[in-house]
Amino acid sequence: MKAYSGKEVCFLLKQNDWQLKRINGSHHIYAKPGERAIITVPVHGNRTLKPGLQRAIFKLAHFSE
């Protein structure tokens, strides 16, 4: 699995109709109409997300990677 930064994951979420609801510090919080899940993405510059966190975010967003 390719390692993504927080900024890249935010871009992917926006492309898939997830909406930015609020920003709390460096954490961007996304929601999608019709989904009960809320996704929190840490954005720390261009640092890549750790594999377990990235996998959990992708699972909640129903991404196939």
C-alpha positions in Angstrom: 0.0 0.0 0.0 1.3 3.4 -1.0 1.9 5.8 2.0 -0.2 8.9 1.8 0.2 12.2 3.7 -2.8 13.7 5.6 -3.1 16.3 2.8 -3.4 13.6 0.2 -6.0 11.7 2.1 -8.0 14.9 2.5 -7.9 15.4 -1.2 -9.1 11.8 -1.8 -11.9 12.2 0.6 -13.1 15.4 -1.1 -13.0 13.6 -4.4 -15.4 11.0 -3.0 -18.0 13.4 -1.7 -16.8 13.6 1.9 -17.3 17.1 3.3 -15.0 18.9 5.7 -17.1 19.7 8.8 -14.5 21.3 11.0 -10.9 21.6 11.9 -9.7 21.1 15.4 -6.1 22.0 15.6 -4.3 19.9 13.0 -7.1 17.3 12.7 -9.6 17.7 9.8 -13.0 16.1 10.5 -15.0 14.8 7.6 -18.6 13.5 7.2 -20.6 12.3 4.3 -24.4 12.6 3.8 -25.9 9.1 4.3 -22.9 7.8 6.2 -22.8 7.4 10.0 -19.0 7.4 10.1 -17.0 10.5 10.9 -13.4 10.5 9.7 -10.6 12.4 11.4 -7.5 13.0 9.5 -4.3 14.3 11.1 -2.6 16.8 8.8 0.9 17.5 9.9 2.6 19.1 6.9 3.6 16.4 4.4 4.3 13.7 6.9 2.8 10.3 5.8 0.2 8.6 7.9 1.2 5.4 9.8 0.0 2.3 8.0 -2.6 1.2 10.6 -4.2 4.7 10.7 -4.3 4.9 6.9 -5.8 1.5 6.6 -8.5 2.4 9.2 -9.4 5.6 7.4 -9.6 3.9 4.0 -11.8 1.2 5.5 -14.2 3.8 6.9 -14.3 5.7 3.6 -14.8 2.4 1.7 -11.7 2.9 -0.4 -10.2 -0.2 -2.0 -6.5 0.4 -1.3 
